[in-house]
Every structure is written in structure tokens, then in C-alpha cells.
Amino acid sequence: ALFGSDIGKFHTQVSLGLKFIIN
């Protein structure tokens, strides 16, 4: 559960970062 949570957090940060950079 903890591992999955970390993956989710990382994926969310990356997605938001890419959106911020692209836009």
C-alpha cells in the first residue's frame, strides 16, 4: 500500500510538472 501510494504521488507530481512546463 505504501509503495503504491508513493508511486501515485510521484506520478501525480510528474503529470502536474509536465502540464505546468507545457502550458
Buried (B, 14 or more C-beta within 10 A) or exposed (E): EEEEEEEEEEEEEEEEEEEEEEE
